[in-house]
Amino acid sequence: MSIPLISALDYIPHPLVVVTAGDPENPKRRGGMAAAWVSRVSWSPPLVMVSIAPERFTLELIREFKEFAINVVSEDLERAVMDVFGTLSGRDTDKFARAGVGAVSAKKIKAPVIREAAVVIECKVLKEVEAGDHIMVVGEVIEAYRSGVEGPLLLWHRGSVTKLK
């Protein structure tokens, strides 16, 4: 039995993370967005990819600063991810303040990271690739660390959030 192509893609599970970029000290020049289209692409060097719609403020910041962070979040931040980072524009809103999360400086890049993220992966932009209606940003991982936050991580699957234990 055939199913719609777009529906078929929902059967591929994705990690649900927040991609952040910009100036951690300036609420008007920092941003973040919920992203489910994130993947590792190389072991050596360690590379990751995030797919972003061209009109997103976070992509604008990534292009300006040439770096970004992937914030892997636990279930404690599910509402912040879905209701703030996944729906509001950073052009109009300081998402960190609105979500009630800490915006702290990354260790090796100039980007805000979410203090409450379970894992942070810091990246420098290597290249962009146009892919249909999105831009794939490939970043080289230059730092990664755990915060000590525990709990199930979030997975996007078939149009909803699942907790990954």
Secondary structure, 3 states (H helix, E strand, C coil): CCCCHHHHHCCCCEECEEEEEECCCCHHHEEEEEECCEEEEECCCCEEEEEECCCCHHHHHHHHHCEEEEEECEHHHHHHHHHHHCCCCCCCCCHHHHHCCCEEECCCCCCEEECCCCEEEEEEEEEEEEECCEEEEEEEEEEEEECCCCCCEEEEECCEEEEEC
